[in-house]
């Protein structure tokens, strides 16, 4: 039986159409897009077509799209580039539940002397808006807030946050890596000055990402080199990956227009409802009514996530304990700690993330396998506890 892949927030399979679009740019169309000859200009044209598709996915203009190597680079460029553009300001406002690309960067900035405010959330993952508003000051250079949490899928009220920032003249950066392609995004009505998306989360290859740089945004390059990407991100472009990114963005736009994600949400709801019915000690984490359509975080009380994931993998089910960027840690993630999830639940939290490729049969199989694994591990834990007490 092929693996049941429920880890799409970590990465997605490259779509066949995307692979077909990329293939020529590894072979006959291999030119450097900065070259003036015909192969170079063919590569340049392909990048610009991809830029149009990526821009269309988020309601931007092509000129507002800067290609990078991925979400992490885009996030770093947004924050470090803005800080460089505002040398008299050293305050960053972010949240306590950001992806490590933001959270770890802000921790480093704080260690280097910058002032960083990590705004808290409640047990359902909702941002404390009053705390966020109070954190903004005349010395704030940038605020960075994720659109959708990568572990729970919980959504933040970006328009309201943008209004608070714009009223103070503070640029807002939005990490939309887990929202792009799953939710309609229009940067013009959203109000953010900067926004990050990543190719490998929407069925394109790893190694490409984009930063939306809105009109009026002040941003300095954090690298030195050539004049690519309007001097904002120097370095020869990864043509094949960018072409794939563009095709994936085009396909994602079509899926959103058709309403395909409603089917994914139905499968997600059937999965978390079925697991909680079959496993009495399972609980959905985060607000189930305010999340991305593909993500559910389920905690299995008194179990260990690592043991669950290993047992699931042995049965052909691929899931995650949270961000792939922090895998290997035996401690609950900073996201669950910030939410105040009790230790007995946090240690057993598993993220299941679906995609448009997820099938009804896969959900049926998961609803059979996951409860079997959970009950078996619970019985082993109970026997171990009993033996320890003796």
N, C-alpha and C positions, 0 to 999 in steps of 0.2 A: 504494500500500500504506500503511495507517495506521502511525503510529510504533510501534515495539516499545519499550514503556515499561518500563525496568528500573531506575528511579530512585525507587522507592517509599519509601525511607528519607528522601528529601528531602521528598516530599509525595505524597499519593495523590489519585486522582480521587474527587470527591464522588459517593457512591453515589446511584442514582436514588431510592431510598426516602428517603434523607436529604434530598435536594433537595425532594422532595414534602412532607416534614414541615416544612421551613423556610418554604416559599413563603407560607403564610397570614400569617406574622409580619412579612412585608415589605409586606403589603397590608391586608387587613381587620382583622387582629389586631395593630395597630401600637402599642398602648398602652405607656406607661412602667410597668414592673412595680412601681414604688414608689407609683403612684397608686392611690387608693381606689375609683375608678369601675370600671365593669364591664370596660372594655377593659384597664385597668391590672391588674385582678385576673385576667383571662384570661391575660395575659402572665406574671404571677406564678405561676399554676398550671402553666403550660407549663415554666417554669424548674424548679419543684420536681419535676415528673415527670422531666425530664431529669436532675436531680440523683440521683434514685433509680436511673436506668439506669446512670449513670457510677459510682455507688457500688457497684452490683451487679457491675460488670465487675471490680472489684478487691477485692471482699469487705468493703467499708467500709459504714458507716451513712451515710444521706444528710447528716446534720448534720456529718459529718467532711469533706465535699467543699466546697471553696472555688473558685468559678469565677474564672478570670483570662483574660488575652488570649492565652495560649499557654504553651508549655513554658519559654521564656526568662524570662517574668515569674514563673512559678511557681518556677523555680530561684532566681531573685534574691530573691523573697519568702522562700523557705525559709531561705536563708543570712543575708541581711541582717536579716530579722525575728527570727531566733534570736539573732544577735549583739546586737541591740537589747534582747532580753529577758534577756541575760546580760552586763550592762555591765562586770562585773569579769573577764570572760574574753575573750581576743582571739586564740585559737588555732583554726585550721580545719584539719582533716585531710581530704584529698581524694586523687585519684589523678592520675597524670601523663597519663592518656588520656581525661579527661573531655571532653564536648561543650564548645564554646566558651562556651556560656551559663554554665557553671560555671568552666571553666579560665580564661577571660578575666577573670571577676569576681574569682576568687581572686588572679590576678596583680595586679589593681588594688588589692585589699585589702592585699596584701603591700607594694605601693608606698606605701600610705597608713599603713604602720606595723603592720599586723596580722601575726601569725606564721602562716604557712601551710606545711604539709607536703604535698608531692606524692609520694605513695607510688608506687614503680615497678612495672613489669610485666616479664615475660620475653619472649622472642622469639615465643612463641605467644599473647601477650596475657594470660597469667595474672597475677593480682594477687599480689604478695609479701605473704602474710598475716602472716608474722612481722614484717616491716617495718611493716605497718599497725598491728599490736597494740602495737609498741614506740613508735609515734608518739602514741598516746593518752596524755594527761596530765590532771592535775587542772585545768589551765588551758584544756583543749579545750572550746570552746563548742558545736561541731557537727562531725560528720563527714558528708561528702557523697560518695556512691559511685554510679556508674551501674549499672543492672541489666544492660544489654546495650550493648556498644560500638556507636556509630552507624556506624563505618567497617568493622569486621571482623565484627560480630555476636557477638563473644565474650562469654560470660556470666560474671558475677562471683558468688561464693558469698555471696549477700546474707544468708541466715539465719546463717551463721557470723560474718559481719561484724557483724550486728545483736547477736548474743550478746556479742561483744567489747565493743561500745559500751554495751549495756545493763548489763553487769557493772560498768562504770565510771560509770554514770549520765550517759552522753553521748548526746544525741539524734542519731539517724541519719536523714539525708535520702537518698532514693533517686531518681535520675533514671530513671524507667521509661518514658520517651517511646518508646524503640525496642522495648520488651518488651510493653507493653500491647496487647492484641488479638492478639498472636502467641503468647504463653505464658499459661497460667493464673496469675493473681496473687491471693493471699489475704493482705491486709495484716495480718490478725490472727496468722497463723502466720509471716509474714515477719519481723516484729519491728521494722520501721522506724516512726519517729514521724511522718515526713513523706515524701510520695511525689508525684512529678510525672508527669502524663500530658498528651498534646496531641491535640487534635481532628483536625488535618489529617494525622496519621499513620495514622488508622484510617477513612479515607474520609468524613470530615466536613470542613467548610470551615476555612480558615485564620482565625485571629482568636479562637479559643477554646481554653482549656486548663483544667486543674484542679490544685489542690494538695490532697492528702489531708493533713489535720491531725488526727493521732490524739489520743485522749483523753490528757490530761496534758501534751501538747506546749505549751511556752511560746513564743508567737510574737506579736510586735508588728507592727502595720501599718507599712509603709514609705511609705504615701501618706496624705494628709489630704483629707477630703472628706465624703461622706455616710456613711450607716450600712449600706450594702449589704454582703452577704456577711459578716454577723456582725461588722461593723466591721474586718474583716481586709483586705478589698480594696474600698475605696470607689470609687464610680463607677457610672453607669448600666450595667446589664448588656446585653451584645450578645445580645438575646433570640433572634433567628433562628439565630445561630451556635451558641448553647447548646442550642437545640432540636435542631439538626442533630447536635451532639455527643452528645446523649442517645440519639438514634435510632441513630447509628453505634455507640455503646457497646452498645446492645441487640443489634444485628446481630452485633457482634464476639463477644459472649457466646454467642450461638447458634452461631456458627461454631466456637468453641472446644469447645462441648459436642458438636458433631457430629464434631469431629476434622478439620476442613477443612484445618488447617495442615499435616497430614501430607502432603497432596498437594502443597502448596507446597514442602515440604522435599524431596520426591522430584524436583520440577522443578529446584530449586536444585542438588541433588547431580548431576543429569544435566548441568546447565550447566557446573559447574566441572570435573567429570570429563571431559566432552567437550572443553572448551577446553584442558585440560592434555594430553589425548591428541593433539589436533590442532596444538598449538603447543608444541614442545619447550622453549621458553624461558619458559613460563608457570608460575607457582607460586601456590598458594593461601596467603594470609597468615592467621595466627591459627589457633587450634585448631579443626580442621574437625569435631570430635566434640562440641564444647561451645559452640554458637552458636545464635542465633535461626534459625528454620526458613526465613527468606526471604533471608538475606544471605550474600554471598560477596565477598571482596576478593581480586582476582587481580592479581599483578604480572607485567608483561611486561618481562623483563630487557633493559636497555640502551635501552628506548624511553621516550618522554616522554608522560605522561598527557594533557597538553593536546593533543598531536598525535593521540593515539588517540581522544580524545573528539570532536574536530572531525571526524575521518574517519568515526567511527561515526555521528555526527549526520547527516552527508551521506548516509549509507546508511539513515537512518531508525531508528537504535538510540539510545535515550536512556539514558545511564548517568552516573556521577559519579566524581570522583577522591577523594571523601570527604565531609565535611560541607558541605552547601550554604551554611552560614554562613561558611565560609572560602574559598569559591570565588574564583578570580581570582589566587590565589597560585601561583607557579611552583615554590615549595619544597615538599618532602614535608611532610605534615601532622605536627603535634606527636605524634599517636598513633603513627605509624610510626617517628618518631625515638625515642620512648620505648621502643618494642618492640625497638629496635636492628636494624631492617631495613637491610641494606646499601643504599647509595645507588643502585647500579645497578638494584635492584629497587624501592626506594621511589619513585623518579621515575616509574616506569611502572605504578603501582598504580591499578587501576580497581575501583570498587565497583559490583556488580550487585545490586540489591535488588528482589525480586519481591513480588507480593501475591496475594490470592485471585483477582484478575482475570487473572493471567498464564495464558496458554494453552500447550498443548503445541506448537502451530504457531509461536508466538512464540519458544519455546526452540529449535525446529528452525531457524528463520530466523537466530537469534542464533548458533547453532553453525556456520552457514555464513558469515555476514558477519564476525563478529569475527576468526576465523582469517585470512580473506582480508585484512582490514585490518592485522592484526599482521604477517603475512608481507610485505605490501607495504611497510610502514613499516620493517621490519627490513632489507629489501633496499636501500631508499633510504639508511638509516643506514650500511649497509656500504659503499655506493658513496661516500657523503660522507666516511667515514673513510679510504677508500682514496685519494680525491682529496686530502684534507688531508695525508696522509703523502707524497704525491708533491710 
